[in-house]
Amino acid sequence: MNIFDQAMKFEQKGMHYYQELARRAWEPSMKKIFHWLAAQEDQHFKLLRSMKKVSTVPPLRKVDFSPINRLLRSIGRSMVIAEITLSQISAYRTAIRMENQSEIFYRRRAQQAGRGPVRRALLEIAGEEARHGETIEYILASMEKRREKRGKGK
C-alpha cells in the first residue's frame, strides 16, 4: 500500500469517527466542533487524493482555527453536566490517540519524502493533526474538570 492510500484511510477513519461523535454529542458547541474536525479530515483526504492522482501538491490552504478557539473558550462555561459520561471521556481519549498516531505517521512519511512540496504538505498535515489532538485534549480536560466538580458535590 502506498503512502497516499494509507494516509487516505487514516483520514476517512478520522472523518467517520468525528461524524459519529458529532451525532452523539448533546451540547451544540460540541456538535459544531466535531463537525468541524470531520470536515478537516475530509479536506486532508481530498488533498491526499489529489496528490496521489497528479503526483503534485496543490496549493496548501491555511486552516483558520479561530472559530474553534471561540467555541473552546465557551465550552468550559457552558458544558452540560449530562454530557459528561465515562463513555464520552473514553471516546475523546480514543480521538486523541488517533490524532497522535496520525501526526506521527505524517512526520515519519515527511522524513522519507526528502525535500520538496510533498514533504511540506505532509508536515503541514502533521501540524494540523497535532492541533486537532490539542483541541480534543482541551475538551477532555474541561470535561474531566466538570466531572470532578460534580463528584465533589459542587
N, C-alpha and C positions, 0 to 999 in steps of 0.2 A: 504494500500500500504506500503510495507516495505521500509526501508531507501535506499536500493540499487536501487529499481525501481524508487523511487522519484529522487534520485541523477542522475541516468542514463537519466531520462527525462530532467533534468536541462542541462546536458552535451550535449545531442542531440540538444536541443533548441539553446544553445550557438554555437555549431558547425554550424548548419544551418544558424544562424544569421551572423556569421563571413564569411561564404561562400558567402552569399548574399552581404555583404559589400565589399568583395574582387571582386565580379563580377561587382559591381557598381563603384569601385574605378577607378579613371582616372590616378592617379600618380603611376608609377611602384613600388615605395617603399611601398606605402600604400597597394597595392595588395599583396606584399610579407608578410607584417605584418599581414594582415587579414587571409591569407592562413596559416601562422604560428599559429595564435591564434585558427583557426578552427582545425588544427592538434593537438594542445594541448588539446582542449576539447574532441577530438576523443580519445586521449590517456587516459584521465580521464575516459571516457565511458568504454573503454576496461579494465582498471584496476578495475573499479567497477563491471563490468560484471564478471570478473574473481573472484573477492572476493565473489560475490553472489553465483557463481556456486560451488566453492570448499570450501567456508567458511574459507579460509585462505587468508593472504595478501601476494601477490607475492613480490619479492624484489622491493623496490621503486627505480625509476630512478631519477637521478639528472637532472633537466632541465637546459639546457645551454641557458641563456638569452643573451649571448654576441653578437650573430648575430643580434638580435633585437635591442640591445643597439646601435650598429653601425648604423643601419637603422634610429633609432630615432634621433641620433645626426645629420644625414644628412637631415632629414625632414624639420627642421626649415629653412634651407638654400635653399632647392630645391622645396618646395611645390609650386605647380602651383596654381595661384590665381583662375583659373576657377574651381578648385576642391572645393573651399570653398563656399558652399551654406548653406542656413538655414536648408534644409532637411538633409544634411550631418551632420551638427552640432547636430541636433536632433537625428539622428541615433547613433552618438557616445555617446551622453548622455544616450540613452537607453542602449547601451552596458555597460557603467559604472554602471548603476543601476543593470543590470543583474549580473555583476561580484560582486558587493557589496552584492546582495541578496544571491548569491552562496556562497560567503565567510562566511556570517552569518550562512547560513544553515549548512555548513560543521563544523563550530566551535561549533554550538549547538549540532549537532549529535555526534561530538567527545566527548563532555562532557558527553553525555548519554551513550557512548560506554565504559565508565570506563577506565581502564588502559590496555595497550597492543598494539598489532600491528594494530588493526582496528583503534583505537584512533590516533595512529601516522600517519597512512595513510590518515585519514580524515583531520588531522591538516596540513599535507603536501599539500593536495589538496587545503585546505583553503588558505594557503600561496601563492600557485600558482595563485589562483583566485584573490587574492589581488594584485599580481604583474601584472596580466592581466589588472585589473582596473587601476593601476598606468600607464601602457603603454598607455591605451586609454586616460586617463586624460592628459598625456603629449602631445599626438597627438592633442587633443581638445584645449589645451592651445596654442599650436603652430598655429592651425587654427584660433583661435579667435584673436591672436596677428596679424596674417597676414590680417585678415578681418578688424581689427581696422585700420591698416596702410593704407589699400586700401580705407577705408571710409574717412581718413584724406587727401587723395589725394597724398599719398607717393608712 
